[in-house]
């Protein structure tokens, strides 16, 4: 799937409106999104959602079902930051989805990042497919940090990532590694866990 680079103003307005409605019932809509058949590619003109529209909405809704340590959240007006490390497959979709949205008073913002220091400063980090070769060093650097790691890389949750977005039969599914989240000091809601496939900790050779 190619990155989505350009979208009309109407698309952005529509996504913002949809995201606002979904804010009140995020879990139900995440479940419905996971059941949507036949996601279309960026180049198709059907009215159904694209893969990355769905994934952007997932990223937006994750923030409502995660608890960070108070020190990580900072002051009441501090933003809640979603970082994208590597190539951005969303184009402007994520920005459009979270525009003017807030979680418990914390405004949602997205940032392009490139270093582990920048990643540590985020609350959620989406690790792009372009970072496959340095995935292990990235996860090692973020281990124990209250940063929720998300990726669509194959085997991500098994390798120590927290939430994997898996495309299966045209539907976006979740794989979650609760042990990795617990080690980082973040709490994932049981409601979020209930719609995901739970991945045990990876087994290490002696």
C-alpha positions in Angstrom: 0.0 0.0 0.0 1.4 3.3 -1.0 1.5 6.3 1.4 -1.5 8.7 1.1 0.0 12.0 0.1 -2.8 14.3 -0.9 -6.5 14.7 0.2 -9.1 17.3 -0.5 -10.4 19.7 2.0 -13.7 18.0 1.9 -12.0 14.7 2.9 -10.3 16.4 5.8 -13.5 18.0 7.0 -15.4 14.7 6.7 -12.7 12.9 8.7 -12.7 15.5 11.4 -16.5 15.3 11.7 -16.4 11.5 11.9 -13.6 11.5 14.4 -15.6 13.9 16.6 -18.6 11.5 16.6 -16.4 8.5 17.3 -14.9 10.3 20.3 -18.0 9.5 22.3 -18.1 5.8 21.5 -14.6 4.9 20.5 -14.6 1.2 21.5 -17.8 0.4 19.6 -16.4 2.1 16.5 -13.0 0.4 16.8 -14.8 -2.9 16.9 -16.9 -2.0 13.9 -13.8 -0.9 12.0 -12.2 -4.2 12.8 -15.1 -5.9 11.2 -15.3 -3.7 8.0 -14.9 -5.9 4.9 -12.9 -4.9 1.8 -10.9 -1.8 2.8 -10.0 0.0 -0.3 -6.6 1.2 -1.4 -5.6 4.9 -1.6 -6.1 5.1 -5.3 -9.7 3.7 -5.4 -12.6 6.0 -5.5 -15.2 4.0 -3.6 -16.8 5.7 -0.6 -15.6 3.1 1.9 -12.7 3.8 4.2 -9.1 3.2 3.2 -6.7 1.1 5.3 -5.0 4.2 6.6 -8.2 6.1 7.4 -9.1 3.1 9.6 -5.6 3.0 11.2 -5.6 6.7 11.9 -8.9 6.3 13.7 -7.5 3.4 15.7 -4.5 5.6 16.8 -6.9 8.4 17.8 -9.1 6.0 19.9 -6.2 4.2 21.6 -5.5 7.3 23.7 -8.9 7.0 25.3 -8.2 3.5 26.5 -4.7 4.0 27.9 -3.5 5.3 31.2 -0.1 7.0 31.5 1.7 7.8 34.7 0.8 11.3 35.9 4.3 12.5 35.4 4.2 11.5 31.8 1.1 13.5 31.1 2.5 16.6 32.6 0.3 19.6 33.3 -3.5 19.7 32.5 -2.8 21.7 29.3 0.1 19.5 28.1 -0.5 17.9 24.7 -0.8 14.2 24.1 1.7 13.5 21.4 1.5 10.8 18.7 4.8 10.5 17.0 5.5 8.8 13.6 9.0 7.5 13.2 10.1 6.8 9.6 8.1 7.1 6.4 4.6 8.5 7.1 2.0 6.2 5.5 -0.9 8.4 6.6 -0.1 11.5 4.7 -2.4 14.1 6.3 -5.0 11.6 7.5 -3.8 11.4 11.1 -3.6 15.1 11.5 -7.1 15.5 10.0 -8.5 12.8 12.2 -7.2 14.3 15.5 -7.7 17.9 14.6 -9.3 19.8 17.5 -9.6 16.6 19.5 -8.6 16.3 23.2 -8.5 13.5 25.8 -9.2 14.5 29.3 -8.1 18.0 28.4 -4.9 17.0 26.7 -5.0 18.2 23.1 -3.9 15.5 20.6 -1.1 16.4 18.3 1.0 14.4 15.8 4.7 14.9 15.0 7.2 13.4 12.6 10.1 12.2 14.6 13.4 10.5 13.8 15.4 9.9 17.0 14.8 7.8 20.1 15.1 10.9 22.2 12.1 12.4 20.3 10.3 9.1 20.6 10.7 9.0 24.4 9.0 12.5 24.6 5.9 11.1 22.9 2.9 9.2 24.4 2.2 7.0 21.4 4.8 6.2 18.7 3.9 4.6 15.4 6.9 2.8 14.0 6.7 2.8 10.2 7.6 -0.2 8.0 10.6 1.8 6.8 12.2 1.2 10.3 12.2 -2.6 10.0 16.0 -2.8 10.1 16.3 -0.7 13.3 13.2 -2.0 15.0 15.0 -4.0 17.7 17.3 -1.0 18.7 14.2 1.3 18.8 12.3 -1.1 21.0 15.3 -1.6 23.2 15.7 2.2 23.7 12.0 2.6 24.5 11.9 -0.4 26.9 10.6 0.6 30.3 9.6 4.1 29.0 5.9 5.1 29.3 5.5 5.2 25.6 2.9 3.1 23.7 4.5 1.6 20.7 2.4 0.8 17.6 3.3 -0.7 14.3 2.1 -2.7 11.3 5.4 -4.6 11.0 4.9 -8.3 11.0 5.6 -9.9 14.4 5.7 -6.6 16.1 3.9 -7.6 19.3 5.9 -10.8 19.5 9.1 -8.9 19.2 8.2 -6.7 22.2 6.1 -4.0 20.7 2.8 -3.1 22.5 0.1 -2.8 19.8 0.3 -4.3 16.3 -2.1 -3.2 13.5 -2.6 -6.4 11.4 -4.3 -6.4 8.1 -6.1 -9.7 7.7 -8.6 -10.5 4.9 -9.1 -6.8 4.3 -9.8 -6.0 7.9 -7.5 -4.2 10.5 -7.0 -6.4 13.6 -5.2 -5.7 16.8 -2.5 -7.8 18.5 -1.5 -6.5 21.9 1.4 -7.4 24.2 0.2 -6.5 27.7 3.5 -7.6 29.3 5.3 -4.9 27.3 2.8 -2.3 28.3 3.0 -3.3 32.0 6.8 -3.1 31.9 6.5 0.4 30.5 4.2 1.5 33.3 1.2 2.2 31.1 -2.2 0.6 31.7 -4.3 -0.7 28.8 -8.0 -0.8 29.4 -9.6 -4.2 29.6 -12.1 -2.9 27.0 -9.2 -2.4 24.6 -7.8 -5.8 25.4 -11.2 -7.4 24.8 -11.2 -6.6 21.1 -7.5 -7.7 20.5 -5.6 -10.9 20.1 -3.3 -11.1 23.1 0.3 -12.0 22.4 2.4 -13.6 25.2 5.9 -12.5 25.9 8.4 -13.8 23.4 10.4 -16.8 24.5 14.1 -16.3 24.7 16.7 -19.0 24.1 18.8 -19.8 27.2 
